[in-house]
Amino acid sequence: MNIRSKNWQLAANKQFDVVIIGAGINGATIYSRLCSMGYRVLLVDKGDFSCGTSQASAMMIWGGLLYLKNLDFFSVFHFSKDRDKLIKTHGKEIDPRFFRYIPNRKWGRNKFLVYLALYLYWILGNFRRQKPSYQKTYQELKFLCRKKSEGSFIYQEGFLKDSDSRFVLNWILSHQTEDSFALNYCLIDEAVYSARDRKWAISISDTVQNNYSSIRARVILNCAGVWADAVNQQFGIQTPYRHVLSKGVFIGLKRPETHQAPLIFEMGEHGDTLTFIPWGPISLWGPTETMENSIEDGFAINPRDIHFLQYHASRNLEPALAASKIISLRCGIRPLAVDRTFKADCYPLDISRYHKIAADGGRPWISVYGGKISGCVSMAEEVAQKVGRQFRPSLRNLPGLKIPEYDKNRASFPGLQEKFPSIDWCVQNEFCCTLEDYLRRRTNISQWLPREGLGFQNENREHLGSLARQLPAAEGKTPDNHVNEYVAKVNEGFDRLMAQI
Ligand SMILES: Cc1cc2nc3c(=O)[nH]c(=O)nc-3n(C[C@H](O)[C@H](O)[C@H](O)COP(=O)(O)OP(=O)(O)OC[C@H]3O[C@@H](n4cnc5c(N)ncnc54)[C@H](O)[C@@H]3O)c2cc1C
């Protein structure tokens, strides 16, 4: 029996201390923190784990260098502290990495000001990272469109080794016991609070197989990212905060041979920057930063986003690279926490990225707003303290942290040298239900190969068929259905957009 089916069996009429809605980075780290304190926790996501913004980040564990431009020393100090704590405690998943800041005399900041800012950044990080330095020439110059080097500044941050989705998944997989577990593709249909029992009665249902259950919990945590406002509205919860939505898009290009360090370019607008990040066989160019009014628009890439990125690529990268075929796309919405009365008429980068936590006055319900991957540890700690003030953990014998060993079972995929965990492993142990779960979040295949892994000429379609045969039985779905559904999604998304460029 795979882990998902087992957890559904365990969920029958179960009592929990805490139910967490949303398994992005916020929900996953809070889940892990509460489990290690001895709380009995259920973590649910309406889709796959990390299927929201947490699969679309730049994967940088950083101290928030850019926020220095708003003199937001508070965020920089705290993000730097969290970055270094994460690098120390999660060395298996995070690499300390040198980044290269490339100033631009024509449209960027003064070079000496940049150097000074990097020193200040290093000081705010309490000297824990390597000292910034200046380098006149560097190997990445080979694919930049500049004739002459204006030099570059090197400074150190952290970077996720595998991916952001894997990072989220690892927090979740590290605690799967009879008392605390997670369920993806799980909806909360109803949640009613009884003041007499001081418990929530919650109905949950499975959107993949025919499962449902009634459970009880003492507290509900809303960690639904950009959907947090909608979830609060559904259950009649009011908070002093709301989210402003800032869309971020990356394009994936073939990685130049000499591309080693993540590069930071000055955009010349709003004091913002663009990055070129080496990741496996591709390099990610972006992200955009645009204010959106709806979640649907925020997760839909449009030709304007691509034209914007291509225009800036042509100003910085050599013409052949800038115009090369787009291999993959990546899009997420930054959930920016603001006061409910905030008028969002500024550039999104000017809004603080720090999280806010709101406990409901009437019912035991805590909402998490904003946050970043880099700041996940202290955010989780703060939420855990809030829960701790309400009641003590139920379990006396604390469950140990189990670091998942997913790299034992390795499989290959046509066109990639990298090896991945096999689909069978991911189904049995990692809640994998669809081709997209496997290709996008359990592995990086759909980001590293053209057309989400299908190949420019559909050359991998047959291979997807053999993968689909190993997926778990889902209501009325054959392996062919899985493949056809995947191909249709690529046609309607990636192909349609490319046809408009
Ligand atoms: C382009 C871009 C680049 C970024 N780069 C970085 C970076 O380099 N470093 C960094 O630290 N941060 C970065 N960020 C920010 C970071 O990615 C986000 O702040 C973070 O991923 C948000 O996590 P979250 O858990 O709040 O939301 P999400 O990851 O969106 O998770 C919310 C989850 O809730 C689920 N959900 C929603 N409604 C329900 C419901 N009713 N029931 C059950 N589940 C529900 C969703 O399915 C989703 O999985 C970046 C963001 C963007 C957009």
The ligand as an SDF file (V2000), in Angstrom:
LIG
                    3D

 53 58  0  0  0  0  0  0  0  0999 V2000
    9.2500   34.4990   -9.1150 C   0  0  0  0  0  0  0  0  0  0  0  0
    9.4480   34.2820   -7.6460 C   0  0  0  0  0  0  0  0  0  0  0  0
   10.7320   34.1110   -7.1420 C   0  0  0  0  0  0  0  0  0  0  0  0
   10.9180   33.9060   -5.7860 C   0  0  0  0  0  0  0  0  0  0  0  0
   12.1750   33.6710   -5.3410 N   0  0  0  0  0  0  0  0  0  0  0  0
   12.3920   33.4430   -4.0260 C   0  0  0  0  0  0  0  0  0  0  0  0
   13.6970   33.1280   -3.5740 C   0  0  0  0  0  0  0  0  0  0  0  0
   14.6300   33.0180   -4.3460 O   0  0  0  0  0  0  0  0  0  0  0  0
   13.8690   32.9330   -2.2490 N   0  0  0  0  0  0  0  0  0  0  0  0
   12.8420   33.0280   -1.3520 C   0  0  0  0  0  0  0  0  0  0  0  0
   13.0830   32.8750   -0.1620 O   0  0  0  0  0  0  0  0  0  0  0  0
   11.5760   33.2920   -1.7640 N   0  0  0  0  0  0  0  0  0  0  0  0
   11.3290   33.4870   -3.0800 C   0  0  0  0  0  0  0  0  0  0  0  0
   10.0670   33.7400   -3.5310 N   0  0  0  0  0  0  0  0  0  0  0  0
    8.9690   33.8040   -2.5700 C   0  0  0  0  0  0  0  0  0  0  0  0
    8.4890   32.4070   -2.1830 C   0  0  0  0  0  0  0  0  0  0  0  0
    8.5280   31.5400   -3.2800 O   0  0  0  0  0  0  0  0  0  0  0  0
    7.0640   32.4790   -1.6420 C   0  0  0  0  0  0  0  0  0  0  0  0
    6.9860   33.4560   -0.6390 O   0  0  0  0  0  0  0  0  0  0  0  0
    6.6510   31.1580   -1.0170 C   0  0  0  0  0  0  0  0  0  0  0  0
    6.8880   30.0900   -1.9020 O   0  0  0  0  0  0  0  0  0  0  0  0
    5.1740   31.1890   -0.6510 C   0  0  0  0  0  0  0  0  0  0  0  0
    4.8980   29.9860    0.0250 O   0  0  0  0  0  0  0  0  0  0  0  0
    3.4770   29.7120    0.6510 P   0  0  0  0  0  0  0  0  0  0  0  0
    3.5680   28.4380    1.3930 O   0  0  0  0  0  0  0  0  0  0  0  0
    2.9940   30.8950    1.4000 O   0  0  0  0  0  0  0  0  0  0  0  0
    2.4850   29.6050   -0.6120 O   0  0  0  0  0  0  0  0  0  0  0  0
    2.3240   28.4790   -1.7100 P   0  0  0  0  0  0  0  0  0  0  0  0
    3.5840   27.8490   -2.0780 O   0  0  0  0  0  0  0  0  0  0  0  0
    1.5270   29.0720   -2.8180 O   0  0  0  0  0  0  0  0  0  0  0  0
    1.4720   27.3750   -0.9590 O   0  0  0  0  0  0  0  0  0  0  0  0
    0.1040   27.5210   -0.6720 C   0  0  0  0  0  0  0  0  0  0  0  0
   -0.5310   26.1490   -0.8090 C   0  0  0  0  0  0  0  0  0  0  0  0
   -1.8650   26.2130   -0.3130 O   0  0  0  0  0  0  0  0  0  0  0  0
   -2.6580   25.3500   -1.0840 C   0  0  0  0  0  0  0  0  0  0  0  0
   -4.0460   25.7180   -0.9240 N   0  0  0  0  0  0  0  0  0  0  0  0
   -4.6680   26.8420   -1.3670 C   0  0  0  0  0  0  0  0  0  0  0  0
   -5.9760   26.8260   -1.0230 N   0  0  0  0  0  0  0  0  0  0  0  0
   -6.1890   25.6760   -0.3510 C   0  0  0  0  0  0  0  0  0  0  0  0
   -7.3420   25.0850    0.2490 C   0  0  0  0  0  0  0  0  0  0  0  0
   -8.5520   25.6670    0.2170 N   0  0  0  0  0  0  0  0  0  0  0  0
   -7.2070   23.8710    0.8420 N   0  0  0  0  0  0  0  0  0  0  0  0
   -6.0020   23.2450    0.8580 C   0  0  0  0  0  0  0  0  0  0  0  0
   -4.8750   23.7640    0.3140 N   0  0  0  0  0  0  0  0  0  0  0  0
   -4.9690   24.9630   -0.2780 C   0  0  0  0  0  0  0  0  0  0  0  0
   -2.1210   25.5460   -2.5130 C   0  0  0  0  0  0  0  0  0  0  0  0
   -2.4660   24.4610   -3.3440 O   0  0  0  0  0  0  0  0  0  0  0  0
   -0.6290   25.6890   -2.2730 C   0  0  0  0  0  0  0  0  0  0  0  0
    0.0630   24.4680   -2.4170 O   0  0  0  0  0  0  0  0  0  0  0  0
    9.8200   33.9140   -4.8930 C   0  0  0  0  0  0  0  0  0  0  0  0
    8.5320   34.0710   -5.3960 C   0  0  0  0  0  0  0  0  0  0  0  0
    8.3390   34.2470   -6.7610 C   0  0  0  0  0  0  0  0  0  0  0  0
    6.9550   34.3930   -7.2940 C   0  0  0  0  0  0  0  0  0  0  0  0
  1  2  1  0
  2  3  1  0
  2 52  2  0
  3  4  2  0
  4  5  1  0
  4 50  1  0
  5  6  2  0
  6  7  1  0
  6 13  1  0
  7  8  2  0
  7  9  1  0
  9 10  1  0
 10 11  2  0
 10 12  1  0
 12 13  2  0
 13 14  1  0
 14 15  1  0
 14 50  1  0
 15 16  1  0
 16 17  1  0
 16 18  1  0
 18 19  1  0
 18 20  1  0
 20 21  1  0
 20 22  1  0
 22 23  1  0
 23 24  1  0
 24 25  2  0
 24 26  1  0
 24 27  1  0
 27 28  1  0
 28 29  2  0
 28 30  1  0
 28 31  1  0
 31 32  1  0
 32 33  1  0
 33 34  1  0
 33 48  1  0
 34 35  1  0
 35 36  1  0
 35 46  1  0
 36 37  1  0
 36 45  1  0
 37 38  2  0
 38 39  1  0
 39 40  1  0
 39 45  2  0
 40 41  1  0
 40 42  2  0
 42 43  1  0
 43 44  2  0
 44 45  1  0
 46 47  1  0
 46 48  1  0
 48 49  1  0
 50 51  2  0
 51 52  1  0
 52 53  1  0
M  END
$$$$
